[in-house]
Amino acid sequence: MEDIIINNILIAKFMAEKVDEGGMTGYDWDDLEYHYSWDWLIPVIKKIATIEPDNIGKMQQFNPYTYDIDRIYKGVVEYIKSYNHKTCN
């Protein structure tokens, strides 16, 4: 469960949510639902698509029509880690 919270915080920061030590504005860390809610995850996928519009092959891993939210969630987390690494160096 701790990994999910850490990954959800990573996503929240990527989405430029207002994040402080206690959580996001209006949410506790435990309330973040990126790992099981399409309503939370789809906006993240859309943001990634705006960053990588020409990289269709890579974006296929985020295709919500696979209906496998666990796989897509993990792909989103890995993308954000890679993105953060590239933008910080």
N, C-alpha and C positions, 0 to 999 in steps of 0.2 A: 504494500500500500504506500510506503514511503516513496518508492520510485515513481509511482503515479503522481503523487503530490509534487515532487521535484519536477517531473516532466510537464505537469500542468502549469507550474509557475514559469517554466521556460517558455511555454506557449503564450501565456498571459503577457510576459515581457515582450515577446516578439510582436504581439498584437498591439503593443504600446498602451496596454491598459494601465491605469493608475495603480501602481503597485507600491505597497509599503511593507514594513516588517510584519504587520498583522494579516496581510492579505491584499486583495484588490479592493478598490472602493466598492463597498456594498456587499462584498463576499469575504468569507473566511477561506483559507486555503483549501479546507476540506469540502467547500461548496463548488469548486471548479469542476465542470462536467465535460471537459474536452475529450476524456477517454471513453465516454459512452453516449454522448449526445451529438447527433448529427447537427442539431441547431447550433451547437457551440463549435463543432469542427469545420463545417462548411465555410464559414467566413475565413478561417485560417487557410483552407485550401485556395480560396479565391485570392487571398493576399499573396500566397506563394505563386499563383498563376500570373499575377501582375509583375512579380519580380522575375519570373522565368517564362515569359510568354513564347519564346521561340524554342524552348526545349520540350517539345511534345513527348518524346520518349520518356524522359524523366518524369513528366507529369502524369503519365499513365499509372504510376504507383499510387496516385492520389484519387483515382477514379472512384467516386462514391457508388457507382453502379455495380461494383463488386460485392457490395453489401457486407463487407468484412471490416467493420469499424476498427477492430484491434490491429489489423495489418496496416490500415491507412493511418491510424493514430501513431503507430511506431514509425512509419515512413515520414510523417510530419515531424515527429521529434528528431529523427535523424537528419532530415533536411535542415531544420532550424539549428541544430548543433553545427552542421557543416557551414551554413550561412554565417553564423556567428563567428566561427573560426576564420572564415575568409574576410569578413568585414573588420575583425579586430586585428588582423595582421597586415 
